[in-house]
Amino acid sequence: MRTTIDLPDPLFRVVKSLASEKGISLKDFFTEALQRAVSQPPSLGQRMDLPPVRSVGGKRIPVRSNAQLAELLEKEELGKLR
């Protein structure tokens, strides 16, 4: 089945890079990620600890959502342009 999804550009760059590092296509990367997500759903009431993300300044910042991750990545990309 085909579908279209919109991803923030910074998140797409990260995903594309990870797929390339693994030597797999984006289709296979997304398929594997979604299979993992649905095969091991968190039990109700269980909090999932998200991995910290290093900011440009080296400070660890906990990311709470894809939107926050995309925002951090975009800020990092903009910082590289300055």
Order of alpha helices (4+ residues) and beta strands (2+ residues): alpha-alpha-beta-beta-alpha
